[in-house]
Amino acid sequence: MNHDHISGYKEGEKAAWLGIGSNAVLFIIKIAAGIAGRSQAMIADALHTASDALTSIVVVIGFKVGQKPADEHHPFGHGKAESIAAKIVSIVLILLSVKVVSDSVKVLISDEINVPGAITLFVAGFSIIVKEITYRRVIRVGTRIESSSLMADAFHHKSDVFSSIAVLAGIFAARMGMRFMDPVAGIFVAVFIFKMGLDSFHLAYDELMDAAPPEKIRSRIEEVVCGCEGVAEVRKVMARKSGIEYFMEITIGVDKDKTVEEGHIITMRVRRDLFRDMPNVRDAIVHVEPASKK
């Protein structure tokens, strides 16, 4: 693994630790406010924040395992650990949404609904600000290093922003006389959590199943390869993602009059350009065939 890839994993770790720290503080504040203010929505939001912290820890573990070098038993490295971490995060989100719905429905059915205390309004507002800042930082890093687990973690932070907005609205309505809006806000929170969970699960599933990369990645690969001296055409592009890295197998067409040595030199140019222009490329196998055109 080259230095750029190690730096990417390290940067991802730092972003995940930011989430762990902010979530730990917010959980303590929210659970205390939820209990003191007798708010089902705030308690549900606190549990959501606790799951944020736990899943961020899973992401850190995924990064630590993912950056381990290849060995005899894992010749392609350990990058899939990062995708597995993303899947764990998504499953936690989905299960949490079911828990929040269950608790909120029980409160509605029992009709034992309290009017939330004023402190819960201030805590919900504070949470929105903190989580939006955290989300923007984490999604920026996750997008730059193309980390599915970090982006899933960012979605988790964003779901906390939405949930805190729902909590704020629900608590405000409850204090205005519509007491049922507090547990209803809890159910609204669960809908956002469930959607985020499904999105991140789909992303992790694709990576674990070696799905084709996004069209923009494929287009970029073809652009780099076609721009290489000696390449007449690109016949086939196969790429799979492992952690934040890509493994590629590319078939190019070259002038049929080229010697074997000249064809080999062209493949070396293709590999050089891919590694230079696409820093997340871990390895690239380049096959040469006679071009159908000159």
C-alpha positions as MATLAB code, in Angstrom:
seq = 'MNHDHISGYKEGEKAAWLGIGSNAVLFIIKIAAGIAGRSQAMIADALHTASDALTSIVVVIGFKVGQKPADEHHPFGHGKAESIAAKIVSIVLILLSVKVVSDSVKVLISDEINVPGAITLFVAGFSIIVKEITYRRVIRVGTRIESSSLMADAFHHKSDVFSSIAVLAGIFAARMGMRFMDPVAGIFVAVFIFKMGLDSFHLAYDELMDAAPPEKIRSRIEEVVCGCEGVAEVRKVMARKSGIEYFMEITIGVDKDKTVEEGHIITMRVRRDLFRDMPNVRDAIVHVEPASKK';
ca = [
       0.000    0.000    0.000;
       1.477    3.348   -0.977;
       1.727    6.441    1.176;
      -1.323    8.137   -0.393;
      -3.565    5.244    0.581;
      -2.248    5.165    4.140;
      -2.843    8.929    4.402;
      -6.408    8.410    3.215;
      -7.100    5.836    5.912;
      -5.502    8.050    8.563;
      -7.576   11.035    7.473;
     -10.697    8.891    7.619;
      -9.831    7.785   11.151;
      -9.521   11.388   12.318;
     -12.929   12.253   10.867;
     -14.491    9.223   12.567;
     -12.954   10.206   15.921;
     -14.490   13.660   15.519;
     -17.873   11.970   15.318;
     -17.181    9.820   18.369;
     -16.249   12.828   20.488;
     -19.178   15.034   19.476;
     -21.680   12.197   19.840;
     -20.467   11.203   23.281;
     -20.960   14.741   24.568;
     -24.339   15.147   22.862;
     -25.620   11.807   24.174;
     -24.940   12.796   27.783;
     -26.634   16.170   27.279;
     -29.638   14.716   25.408;
     -30.364   11.803   27.731;
     -30.183   14.094   30.747;
     -32.473   16.643   29.081;
     -34.857   13.927   27.884;
     -35.255   12.456   31.364;
     -35.423   15.811   33.131;
     -37.748   17.283   30.490;
     -39.878   14.107   30.225;
     -39.613   14.009   26.424;
     -39.992   10.720   24.510;
     -38.708   12.405   21.358;
     -35.571   13.680   23.104;
     -34.840   10.263   24.635;
     -35.260    8.670   21.187;
     -32.883   11.273   19.762;
     -30.380   10.518   22.526;
     -30.446    6.803   21.598;
     -29.896    7.800   17.983;
     -26.859    9.842   19.017;
     -25.515    6.925   21.079;
     -25.755    4.709   18.003;
     -23.805    7.394   16.103;
     -20.943    7.069   18.565;
     -20.952    3.267   18.452;
     -21.016    3.109   14.655;
     -18.208    5.678   14.436;
     -16.137    3.307   16.569;
     -16.932    0.519   14.083;
     -15.748    2.805   11.267;
     -12.451    3.466   13.069;
     -11.915   -0.284   13.476;
     -12.676   -0.756    9.779;
     -10.061    1.835    8.836;
      -7.435    0.267   11.107;
      -7.993   -3.196    9.622;
      -8.348   -1.866    6.077;
      -4.935   -0.230    6.025;
      -3.117   -3.440    6.961;
      -0.842   -4.557    4.113;
      -1.610   -7.556    1.922;
      -0.395  -10.924    3.164;
      -0.359  -14.529    1.972;
      -3.896  -15.144    3.249;
      -5.243  -11.797    1.948;
      -3.342  -11.101   -1.297;
      -5.690   -8.243   -2.204;
      -5.256   -6.546    1.153;
      -7.805   -5.905    3.890;
      -9.778   -3.068    2.297;
     -13.077   -4.976    2.429;
     -13.054   -4.460    6.200;
     -14.044   -0.869    5.486;
     -17.073   -2.009    3.469;
     -18.030   -4.479    6.202;
     -17.903   -1.594    8.697;
     -20.255    0.379    6.450;
     -22.687   -2.541    6.407;
     -22.623   -2.826   10.198;
     -23.362    0.897   10.476;
     -26.343    0.573    8.133;
     -27.786   -2.430    9.984;
     -27.526   -0.569   13.302;
     -29.397    2.359   11.749;
     -32.212    0.124   10.495;
     -32.589   -1.708   13.820;
     -32.521    1.575   15.718;
     -35.349    2.962   13.581;
     -37.523   -0.033   14.515;
     -36.758    0.520   18.217;
     -37.653    4.225   18.045;
     -40.967    3.506   16.286;
     -41.840    0.822   18.826;
     -41.163    3.070   21.826;
     -43.020    6.031   20.338;
     -46.091    3.963   19.396;
     -46.257    2.527   22.916;
     -46.369    6.043   24.341;
     -49.130    7.060   21.908;
     -51.233    3.991   22.721;
     -50.814    4.404   26.477;
     -51.849    8.060   26.226;
     -49.385    8.774   29.036;
     -47.827   11.694   27.241;
     -45.939   14.345   29.178;
     -45.437   17.962   28.222;
     -41.672   18.286   27.534;
     -39.649   20.746   29.599;
     -38.216   23.915   28.059;
     -34.651   22.602   28.369;
     -35.342   20.068   25.626;
     -35.918   22.883   23.130;
     -32.487   24.384   23.785;
     -30.757   20.992   23.645;
     -32.438   20.119   20.320;
     -31.299   23.427   18.826;
     -27.742   22.943   20.092;
     -27.690   19.407   18.655;
     -28.735   20.631   15.197;
     -25.776   23.028   15.045;
     -23.183   20.539   16.323;
     -24.351   17.673   14.118;
     -24.526   19.792   10.956;
     -20.921   20.920   11.501;
     -19.847   17.316   12.133;
     -21.738   16.046    9.064;
     -20.116   18.587    6.730;
     -16.643   17.747    7.975;
     -17.111   13.968    7.759;
     -18.878   13.913    4.366;
     -16.151   16.140    2.902;
     -13.430   13.713    3.978;
     -15.475   10.632    3.063;
     -16.146   11.932   -0.443;
     -12.525   12.927   -0.994;
     -11.086    9.544    0.014;
     -14.093    7.626   -1.433;
     -14.829    5.797    1.818;
     -18.217    4.044    1.963;
     -18.067    3.547    5.736;
     -17.202    7.190    6.404;
     -19.956    8.370    4.072;
     -22.371    6.010    5.867;
     -21.183    7.547    9.126;
     -21.778   11.018    7.665;
     -25.319   10.000    6.668;
     -25.772    8.914   10.262;
     -24.746   12.388   11.435;
     -27.106   13.963    8.893;
     -29.960   11.778   10.105;
     -29.276   13.151   13.585;
     -29.662   16.686   12.184;
     -33.052   15.790   10.709;
     -34.103   13.955   13.838;
     -33.182   16.917   16.033;
     -35.218   19.217   13.766;
     -38.169   16.839   14.101;
     -37.653   16.702   17.860;
     -37.506   20.500   18.068;
     -40.766   20.829   16.115;
     -42.463   18.040   18.077;
     -41.477   19.404   21.465;
     -42.524   22.913   20.504;
     -45.941   21.647   19.335;
     -46.317   19.553   22.490;
     -45.626   22.587   24.654;
     -48.241   24.510   22.679;
     -50.892   21.992   23.716;
     -50.526   19.196   21.129;
     -48.954   16.649   23.477;
     -49.210   13.813   20.957;
     -46.651   15.587   18.737;
     -43.760   14.560   21.008;
     -44.031   10.784   20.304;
     -45.088   11.547   16.717;
     -41.785   13.398   16.318;
     -40.064   10.241   17.571;
     -41.719    8.245   14.765;
     -40.709   10.932   12.257;
     -37.120   10.553   13.485;
     -37.295    6.812   12.835;
     -38.320    7.337    9.195;
     -35.174    9.382    8.527;
     -32.997    6.853   10.347;
     -34.460    3.965    8.330;
     -33.909    5.771    5.006;
     -30.285    6.578    5.845;
     -29.757    2.945    6.869;
     -31.113    1.598    3.588;
     -28.974    3.995    1.527;
     -25.739    3.080    3.293;
     -26.612   -0.645    3.232;
     -27.038   -0.523   -0.548;
     -23.682    1.228   -0.972;
     -21.851   -1.319    1.212;
     -23.637   -4.241   -0.482;
     -22.462   -3.089   -3.918;
     -18.852   -2.877   -2.764;
     -18.892   -6.307   -1.113;
     -20.403   -7.790   -4.291;
     -17.721   -6.111   -6.464;
     -20.293   -4.026   -8.344;
     -19.131   -1.858  -11.227;
     -17.887    1.596  -10.200;
     -20.033    4.706  -10.761;
     -20.172    5.963  -14.341;
     -18.031    9.009  -13.491;
     -15.232    6.701  -12.269;
     -15.456    4.523  -15.366;
     -15.409    7.591  -17.614;
     -12.362    8.907  -15.811;
     -10.536    5.577  -16.259;
     -11.281    5.567  -19.986;
     -10.187    9.194  -20.279;
      -6.831    8.485  -18.633;
      -6.199    5.305  -20.638;
      -7.214    6.819  -23.997;
      -4.888    9.743  -23.367;
      -1.900    7.412  -23.032;
       0.536    7.332  -25.948;
       0.182    4.158  -28.040;
      -3.372    3.263  -26.971;
      -5.652    3.054  -30.011;
      -8.809    2.021  -28.123;
     -10.153    0.803  -24.803;
     -11.826   -2.590  -25.232;
     -12.944   -3.352  -21.675;
     -12.790   -1.780  -18.228;
     -13.370   -3.812  -15.092;
     -12.910   -2.227  -11.670;
     -13.863   -3.156   -8.135;
     -13.595   -1.201   -4.942;
     -11.890   -2.517   -1.830;
     -12.078   -0.027    1.011;
     -10.974    3.300   -0.413;
      -8.942    1.637   -3.178;
      -9.675    0.319   -6.660;
      -8.394   -2.825   -8.360;
      -8.668   -2.651  -12.159;
      -8.429   -4.957  -15.148;
      -8.306   -3.135  -18.466;
      -8.062   -4.403  -22.040;
      -6.598   -2.006  -24.583;
      -6.148   -2.146  -28.336;
      -2.825   -1.168  -29.893;
      -1.493   -1.073  -33.450;
      -1.211   -4.713  -34.585;
       2.229   -3.988  -36.041;
       3.666   -3.229  -32.591;
       6.142   -5.720  -31.181;
       5.530   -7.556  -27.906;
       8.096   -5.315  -26.220;
       6.416   -2.162  -27.543;
       3.031   -3.446  -26.328;
       4.515   -4.059  -22.887;
       5.921   -0.519  -22.777;
       2.453    0.859  -23.560;
       0.902   -1.133  -20.696;
       3.511    0.323  -18.349;
       2.552    3.822  -19.511;
      -1.121    3.056  -18.862;
      -0.361    1.844  -15.331;
       1.853    4.866  -14.672;
      -0.845    7.293  -15.797;
      -3.555    5.542  -13.769;
      -1.489    5.628  -10.586;
      -0.571    9.253  -11.201;
      -4.013   10.609  -12.131;
      -6.195    8.378   -9.939;
      -4.534    8.145   -6.513;
      -7.059    5.589   -5.195;
      -5.889    2.928   -7.658;
      -4.233    0.074   -5.730;
      -3.390   -2.088   -8.760;
      -4.163   -2.298  -12.476;
      -3.762   -5.252  -14.818;
      -3.556   -4.191  -18.467;
      -4.163   -6.653  -21.322;
      -3.100   -5.884  -24.879;
      -4.970   -6.892  -28.044;
      -4.578   -5.838  -31.691;
      -6.662   -2.742  -32.349;
      -9.563   -3.007  -34.759;
      -8.473    0.317  -36.197;
      -5.216    2.201  -36.539;
];
